[in-house]
Amino acid sequence: MSYDVHLLDRGRIEADANFVLDGSVAATAGNQNPDLRYEEFLVWNLVIDHPEATVLFDTGSHPEAGDGYWPAPLYQAFAHVDAADHDLEADLNAAGFELDDIDAVVMSHLHLDHAGGLYHFDGTDVPIYVHEREIEFAYRSAKTDSGSIAYFAPDFEHDLNWTVVEGDRQLVPGVELLHLPGHTPGLLGARIDRDGETLLVVGDEAYWQENYEGQSMAASLLWDNQAWKESLAYVQDLERRTDADVLLGHDMAMLERFEDGW
């Protein structure tokens, strides 16, 4: 079965590399004031243009992230500097799609750099796929003092057609959703098979290539370190068995690797 997968460039987040590479810059006896690394992180979405459905994978940041929509402490830590230039509808249009073309949305997770475009589907019957543990943890985090600060209730408190995923699940023929807990409890990746080739959408299981090779992200980016290691071993085994291409969560190299789609 032939179909196309398009990578949408949704802009850049700028942040301290220590969030992604745990201890990448650390003071030592010989260098007590090392220079920090302030880096760019790619934000992307996918459009899976499948014969049975046009699927959007994630929705990116809200375009007003830098204009007071995101809580100030979060924006100070993870600044989506060009969010205003990357409204979901405009980026879809640039790739040749309309919002009305989208038959289903898969939310890898509900952090604010992934769920900020959900408002476009408010009041529609477009199914929004989310793992059961993710939606539970997101509401708990946004509504109580426990959980994670990376969930922002206004992103997902809309009239949405939630479709809850309990484990791995086939979405359409050749596209399987994979539960990859670690970064969050309900992180979803995907295995996409087409014409004898495989793409593994690892997403925020590994922000950068170094994470995929085993270097841990900082504790602030990991809900469960042991679960993260187990999910990493799972996708690495899939890659070995299928000779898959791998799409990582925020690595700038993904833009060049998949600039012509897949």
N, C-alpha and C positions, 0 to 999 in steps of 0.2 A: 504494500500500500504506500503510495507516494503522497506526501503533504509537506508543507513548509513550516518551519519554526522561526519566528522573527524576534530578535533581541531589540527591545526599546531602550534607548539611552535616556534615563530619567534624571540625569544630573550628577552632582558631586556633593558628598559630605566631606568635611574636613575635620580631623580629630587627631588626638595623640595616638601614636602607633602602639603605645603600651597597652591600650585597650585590646588590641588584636593579637599582638605578640607579647605574651606575658613576660615582663621583665626585660623587654628589648633594650631599654635604657635604664641603667641602675647605677647609683652612686657606689663607688668603691673607695678603699683607703687611698689609692693612688689618684683617683679622679672623683672628688666629692661633689662636683657640680657639672655633670656631663650635659652636653647639649641634647635637648629633647628632639624627637622626630614628630613633626606635625605633617600629616600625610593626607592625600586625597583618596576617597573611597567611592567606587562606582555604585550608583543606584540604577537598577535595571528592572524591567518587567519583560515577560515573554508573551507573545501571541502564538498559539498553536493553531494553525489554520488547517484543521482536520476536516475531511469530507463529512463527518457526522456532526461536528460542532466547532465553532471558533471559540477557543478557550483563552482567557486572559489569566496569566499567572502573576499574582500580586498587583497592587495598584499604586505603589510609590508613596511619596510624601504629599501632604496637603500643600497646595501652591502658596499658601500664606504662612508656611512654617517659620520663615524668618521675619514675619511682620506681626508677631505677637500671638499667633495661633498656637505654636508649640510653647510649653512652659519654659521660661527663661533658663533655668538651670540645665535642662536637657539640650536646648539649643547651644548653650555655651560649651557643652561637652561634645556635641555632635552637630556641627553647623551645616545644614543643607543650604549652601551659599547661593545656589541658583534654582531653588525650588520654584520661585515665581516664574521662571522661564520654562518650566516643565509640567504644565497642567496635563493631566492624563489624556483628556480629549484631544489637545493639540498634538501630543506625541503620537497618539494613535493615528490621527489624520496624516501626520508626516510619514507614517509607515504604510499608508494606503488603506486604513481602516476607519470606520465610524463607531461610535459608542453602540449604536444599534446593531452592529455586526456581532457583538459579543453575546454568545449563547450561554456561557458559564464563566465564573470567576473562581480560581483556586487561590486561597490565602495560605501561603506557606506558614505564616504566623501573623500575629496582630500587633507587632511593634509599630510605632508611629511612622517609621520610614517605609512601611509596607502597606499599611491600612489607610493611608491618608486620602486615597481616591475613592473609597467606598461610597462616599456621598453621591457619586454619579449614578449609583444603582438604587438609591433610596426610592421606595415605592414601586419598583419594578418586580417582575417575576423571575429575573435572572438568578439562577441558583448560585449561592456563594458557599463554596466548599471550605470547610474548616474542621480541623480535628477536634474531637470532643474535649480533650484535655486542654487544648489551646483556648477555646472560647470560655471554658470554666476559669482558667487561670487569668485570662485577660480581664474578665469582669471582676474577679476577686482583687486583682492588682489595682485596677482603676478605681474601685469602690471602697477599698479598705486600706489599712496601713501595712498589710502584708503582701508578699508577692514581689513584683518588679515595677520600677518606676518608668519603664520604657513603653508602657501601655497608656494610651490617652483616650478616655471614654468618648469624647466627641467624634473620634474617628469611626467608631463602630456602633454608636447608639443611633442607628437609623432603622427605618422600616425595610429590612433586608430579608430576602428569602434564604435564610441560613439552611445549608444542607450539611448535617453533621457526619463526619467520617470517624469510624471507630478504630480502624487499623489501616493496613495497606488496602488499596481499592483500585480496581480498574475504572478509569474515567470514561474513555472511549477505546475502541480496539487499538492496541499499540501504545497506550498511555496509561501507566499505572502510578498511582500516588503512593509514596513511601513514607511511613512514620519514622522520623529520625530525631527522637528526643535527645536533649542535651543542651543546646542553646536555649530552647524553651521546652516545656513539657509536650507540646503538640506540634512541633515543627514538621512540616510536610515538604518532602522533596518529590522527585518524579523520575521514573524510568520511561524513556520515550524510544520506542523501537520503530524503525522505518527502513524498508528495503535492505534488510540485513545489517543495518547500523544501529548503534545505541547511543543515546545521549542520557547522561545522568545529571539531573538538576539537583545538585547538592545544596545550593543556596547557603543559608547562614550556618549550616553545619560547619562550614569552613569559610571564613571571610576571605582569607588570602591563601595562596599556594602553600605557604609555610604551615598554616593550620592543617591543610589537607595532608601534609607530610608528617604531621604529628605534633607540631609545636602548639601548645595550648593557648587559647585565648585567656584573657584575664578573668578573674572570678566574676567580675561585674557583667560579663557577657555569657556566663555559663550558669544555667539553672541547676545542672547536675553534671559534674565532671566525669563521673563513671559512665553515666548514660551517654555522654558525648563520645567517650572513647569507644563504647560498644557500637554506636551508630557509625562512627568513622570506620571501624573495622568492617562493618557490614557493607558500606558503599565501596570501600577499597576492594573487597572481595568481588562485588558485582563488577567493578571496573576490570579486574583481572580476567574474570570469566567471559566478559562480553566485549573486551577491547573497546570500551566506551570512551566517548568524549565526555569531559567533566566540566560542568558550569558551576563556578564558585560564587559565593554570595556578594562580595564587594571588591574583588580584585580587579584593578584597572586593566590588567592583561586580557580580561574577558571581552572588552570592547573590540579590540583588534581581532581576537580569535574568532568571534562570532559576528563581526560587523556585517557580513553578507548572509547572516542567518545560518540555519542548519537544515 
